[in-house]
């Protein structure tokens, strides 16, 4: 019986149950003329490196009138043969705004200037919970003028709150 309990505790620890780390669920889809890439989290995934190559951060900073500025970063160590795999994504918005900005590194190129409509569907500063999505395709531009279309729907738990 003791071995079964220890085995169960080990499995739960490895699965991240009861852990206090940042978790994400949802998806980020990025499409260029050359390739499609993104992040897919059908189940909550810890972003502390325990989930493999995907890491990230989420910080909510108190602003005025009870609103918070939000910055979410996702990083991937993945590399693809076409050179267009998503290496990183930054989404910036405010909890009281209907828009935000997106930046990404696709392959070795930085894409930016991605202003788009964003809807915050859930927010709780006490628990660091956030759910938000793009309400249209966001367009980001690379160094040679190439554009990429971005859409996302993410839920995060245990974001850092400042």
C-alpha positions as CSV (number, residue, x, y, z in Angstrom):
1,X,0.0,0.0,0.0
2,X,2.8,2.4,0.9
3,X,4.5,1.8,-2.5
4,X,1.2,2.6,-4.3
5,X,0.8,5.8,-2.4
6,X,4.4,6.8,-3.1
7,X,3.9,6.0,-6.8
8,X,0.7,8.0,-6.9
9,X,2.5,11.0,-5.2
10,X,5.3,10.8,-7.7
11,X,3.0,10.7,-10.7
12,X,1.0,13.7,-9.4
13,X,4.2,15.7,-8.7
14,X,5.5,15.0,-12.2
15,X,2.2,16.0,-13.7
16,X,2.3,19.3,-12.0
17,X,-0.7,18.7,-9.8
18,X,-0.7,20.8,-6.7
19,X,2.2,22.9,-8.1
20,X,2.3,26.6,-7.8
21,X,3.7,27.4,-11.3
22,X,2.3,29.4,-14.1
23,X,0.0,27.4,-16.4
24,X,-1.5,28.1,-19.8
25,X,-4.2,26.5,-21.9
26,X,-5.5,27.4,-25.4
27,X,-3.7,28.2,-28.6
28,X,-1.7,30.7,-30.6
29,X,-1.9,30.4,-34.4
30,X,0.5,32.2,-36.7
31,X,0.4,32.0,-40.5
32,X,2.9,33.5,-43.1
33,X,2.9,33.0,-46.8
34,X,5.6,30.3,-46.2
35,X,4.3,28.4,-43.2
36,X,1.9,28.0,-40.4
37,X,3.1,27.6,-36.8
38,X,2.0,28.3,-33.3
39,X,1.4,27.0,-29.8
40,X,-1.3,24.5,-28.9
41,X,-2.2,23.8,-25.3
42,X,-5.3,21.6,-25.3
43,X,-4.7,20.8,-21.6
44,X,-3.2,23.2,-19.0
45,X,0.6,23.2,-19.3
46,X,3.1,24.5,-16.8
47,X,5.4,27.1,-18.2
48,X,8.3,26.6,-15.9
49,X,10.2,24.3,-18.2
50,X,8.7,21.2,-16.8
51,X,6.6,20.8,-20.0
52,X,9.6,20.4,-22.2
53,X,10.7,23.2,-24.6
54,X,7.9,25.6,-23.9
55,X,8.5,28.3,-21.2
56,X,6.9,31.6,-20.5
57,X,5.9,34.3,-18.1
58,X,2.8,36.4,-17.3
59,X,2.9,39.7,-15.4
60,X,0.0,41.9,-14.4
61,X,0.9,45.4,-13.2
62,X,-1.7,47.5,-11.4
63,X,-2.5,50.7,-13.3
64,X,-5.2,53.3,-12.8
65,X,-8.8,52.8,-11.8
66,X,-8.4,49.1,-11.0
67,X,-7.1,48.2,-14.4
68,X,-4.0,46.1,-14.9
69,X,-1.4,46.1,-17.7
70,X,-0.7,42.5,-18.9
71,X,2.4,41.1,-20.6
72,X,2.4,37.4,-21.6
73,X,5.6,35.9,-23.1
74,X,5.8,32.4,-24.6
75,X,9.1,30.8,-25.6
76,X,9.9,27.7,-27.6
77,X,13.2,26.1,-28.1
78,X,11.8,24.3,-31.2
79,X,13.4,24.8,-34.6
80,X,11.9,23.8,-37.9
81,X,13.6,23.1,-41.2
82,X,11.7,25.9,-42.9
83,X,13.1,28.4,-40.5
84,X,9.7,29.9,-39.6
85,X,8.9,28.1,-36.4
86,X,7.6,30.4,-33.7
87,X,10.5,31.0,-31.3
88,X,8.7,33.6,-29.0
89,X,5.5,35.5,-28.7
90,X,4.7,38.6,-26.6
91,X,1.2,39.8,-26.1
92,X,0.6,43.1,-24.3
93,X,-2.8,44.5,-23.3
94,X,-4.7,46.1,-20.4
95,X,-7.6,44.5,-18.6
96,X,-9.8,47.5,-19.4
97,X,-8.8,47.9,-23.1
98,X,-10.2,46.4,-26.2
99,X,-6.9,46.3,-28.0
100,X,-3.2,45.3,-27.5
101,X,0.1,44.6,-29.2
102,X,1.8,41.5,-30.4
103,X,5.4,40.8,-31.2
104,X,6.9,37.5,-32.3
105,X,10.2,35.9,-33.4
106,X,9.6,33.5,-36.3
107,X,12.7,31.6,-37.1
108,X,15.5,34.3,-36.8
109,X,13.3,37.2,-37.7
110,X,11.5,39.6,-35.4
111,X,7.9,40.5,-36.3
112,X,6.3,43.5,-34.6
113,X,3.8,46.4,-35.0
114,X,1.0,44.0,-34.3
115,X,-1.9,46.1,-33.0
116,X,-5.1,44.2,-32.7
117,X,-8.4,43.8,-31.0
118,X,-8.2,41.8,-27.8
119,X,-11.0,40.7,-25.5
120,X,-10.3,39.9,-21.8
121,X,-13.0,37.4,-20.8
122,X,-11.8,36.6,-17.3
123,X,-9.5,38.4,-14.9
124,X,-8.7,38.0,-11.2
125,X,-5.7,39.8,-9.7
126,X,-6.1,37.9,-6.4
127,X,-5.4,34.5,-8.1
128,X,-3.4,35.7,-11.1
129,X,-6.0,34.3,-13.5
130,X,-6.5,35.7,-17.0
131,X,-8.4,34.6,-20.1
132,X,-8.2,36.6,-23.3
133,X,-8.4,36.2,-27.0
134,X,-7.9,38.1,-30.3
135,X,-11.2,39.1,-31.8
136,X,-9.8,39.3,-35.3
137,X,-6.5,38.3,-37.0
138,X,-3.7,40.5,-35.8
139,X,-1.1,41.3,-38.5
140,X,2.6,41.6,-37.6
141,X,5.4,42.6,-39.9
142,X,8.9,41.2,-40.4
143,X,12.1,43.0,-41.3
144,X,11.7,42.5,-45.0
145,X,8.0,43.6,-45.0
146,X,6.7,40.1,-44.8
147,X,3.5,39.9,-42.8
148,X,2.1,37.2,-40.5
149,X,-1.4,36.7,-39.3
150,X,-1.9,35.9,-35.6
151,X,-4.9,34.7,-33.7
152,X,-5.1,33.4,-30.1
153,X,-7.2,32.3,-27.2
154,X,-5.4,31.7,-24.0
155,X,-6.2,31.0,-20.4
156,X,-3.5,31.5,-17.7
157,X,-3.4,30.8,-14.0
158,X,-1.0,32.0,-11.4
159,X,0.3,35.1,-13.3
160,X,2.6,37.3,-11.4
161,X,0.9,40.4,-10.0
162,X,2.7,43.6,-9.2
